[in-house]
């Protein structure tokens, strides 16, 4: 029983999966922020272009 508990404490495969998940979530948030900023900028540019064409 003691050996099983020690092996459980030494197993770090779950921690690695959690770290990869956190990295993926951080990258996804960065991509969303960039796309949101670019989308707002493009909307402004198209609105300006539409106004100048009228």
N, C-alpha and C positions, 0 to 999 in steps of 0.2 A: 504494500500500500504506500509506503514511504517513497519507494522508487518511482511509482507512478506519479505521485504528487511532484516530485523533483523534476521528472521529465515534462510534466505539464507546465511548470514554471519556466523551464528552459526553452520551451517551444515559442519561437517568435514569428511564425508564419502568419498568424492573424494580425500582428502589429504591422507587418510589412504591407498586407492588403489594405489596412486602414490608412497607412501613409500614402499609398498609391491613390486611394480614393480621395483623400484630402488634396493631393496635388492636382488630380483631374478636376475636382470642384473649383479649385483656385484658377486653373486655366480657363474653365468654362465661364467663370465670373468675369475674368479679364476680357475674354472674347465678346461677351454680352455688352460690357461697358464700351468697348471700342465700336462695335456695330451700332449701338444706340447713339453714340456721339456722331458717327459718320452719317447715320440716317437723318439726324436733326440738321446737320450741315447740308446734306443733299436736298432736303425739303426746302430749306431757305434758298438755296441756289435755284431750284426749279420754280419756286414762287416768284423770285426776282425775274427769271427768264420769261415766265408766263406774263408778268406785268409789262415787261418791255416789248413783248410781241403784240400786245393789244393796241 
